[in-house]
């Protein structure tokens, strides 16, 4: 093989390694679409002493109504319906017409 081709392949492979290592440093060694990450800013956690899960935004949203459905102070609750394999998503607090 030609020496120039070997050098170009080596440089191409080295640049790919540098780019992939830079990407892992930027994303912080996590999946960018994992719940609570940069592109998916929601955290799903199980409520204690219950079969319900809570969907909460990772960061507070400073809008006109902080208690609007789905906002930081009014997350969603996922509850399994009895005698079924279906889940129900409802608000944690009453919404009063929102």
N, C-alpha and C positions, 0 to 999 in steps of 0.2 A: 504494500500500500504506500501511497505517496506520503511524504512527511507533512506536507501542507494539509492533507485531508485528516491525518491523525491529530494535528494541532487544532484544526477547526472543530473536530468532534469533541476533543477534550475541553475546549473553551465553551462549546455549546452545552455539554453535560455539566460543567462547573457553574455556568450561569443559571441553569435550571435548579441546581442545588441551592445556590444563593437566593434565588427568587422564592423557592419553597420555604427556606428557613426564615426569610423575611416575613412571609405571609403568616407563618405560625407565631412569630413574635407579635405581629399586629393583632391577630385574633386572640392572643392570650392562651394558646393551646386548648381551645375549645371549639366546638362546632358552631359556626356562625348562625345556624338556624335552630339551635337548641333553645327551649323555653327560657326566657330571661336573658338571652344574649342580645347582641346589637341589632340584628334584623328581626328578632322575635322577642320583644320586651315584655313578655308575660311570664309569670311564675305560677306553676300549679303545685299546690301543696295540700296534703290531707289534713282535715280538721281532726283534732284529738277527740277520742271517744265517739266516733261516728264513722259512717261509710261515705261521707260527703267530702268532696274536694273543692278547694277554693282557687279561682283564677284571679290573680292579682297582677296589675301592671308593676313592672320592676321599679319604674321611676314615677314620682308624683306628676300629675298633669295639672297645671295651673290655668284652668279655664274659668268661665263665669260661674259655673255651678260645680264645685268639687264633689258633690254627692250625686251627680248624674249617673245613670246606669252604665257600668263598665269603667267608671273613673277610678282613681286611686283609692278613694274612701268608700266606694260602692262596688266591690268586685262581684263577680259571678260565682255561684255555687253550682257544682255538678253533683247531682244526686241520682242514684240508681233507683229506678222504679221497682216496686215490689212485684214479684211473680213475673218478671220480664227481664229481657236483656237490654232494654232501652235505658238511656240516661236522660235526665231532665236538667236543663240549664236555666237557672233562675237567678234573680238578683238577691243579694245578701240582705238589703234593707228595702222597705216599701218605697215605691217610686212616685206615687201620687200624681200620675198623669204624664210622666216623662216618656 
